[in-house]
């Protein structure tokens, strides 16, 4: 028996629905909430929307910025910053969120299986 390692991609929204320097939340068929972030230069990132520090599904509404060259989102609740590339929290040791691959396909944002 061979296992397939191919990603499954799910369309979540039109790319123009998420302006640069902003985020949006998407609900996947699995019931998971994903926060999609759009940075300049067609850079897209996906994290779990649940803030592990507050327990609220709010990361998509966080403040997007840069911390020493690292693209981050700061939770709107307690302001912990999460690396958009890895999901690692820069302010709390051992805390992270799931990362989702994101791509554009004919003007549509798609999220892949993690």
Helices and strands as residue ranges (DSSP letters): E 9-14, G 15-17, E 22-27, E 33-39, E 43-48, G 59-61, E 63-67, E 70-74, E 81-83, E 99-100, E 102-105, E 108-112
